[in-house]
Amino acid sequence: MNIMYALVIIIIIISIVSTLFLTGKGDDDYSTKVKRNTKNLTLIYAVIIILSLFVLGIYISFFA
């Protein structure tokens, strides 16, 4: 069990170090593409929510 705790702590440390390393490299054109990125993310979330509600409706009607 102690090995599992050590493994989790090692993975967390590696994750933090790699995240900090990657955040140093920013996208210079991101500020000019905010509108397109926001539109794309909104579209993705809308499609996922609609599909989730559809699948939930199917589940309730057939399996509940």
Sequence and secondary structure as in RCSB ss.txt:
>XXXX:A:sequence
MNIMYALVIIIIIISIVSTLFLTGKGDDDYSTKVKRNTKNLTLIYAVIIILSLFVLGIYISFFA
>XXXX:A:secstr
 HHHHHHHHHHHHHHHHHHHHHHTS  TTGGGGHHHHHHHHHHHHHHHHHHHHHHHHHHHHHH 
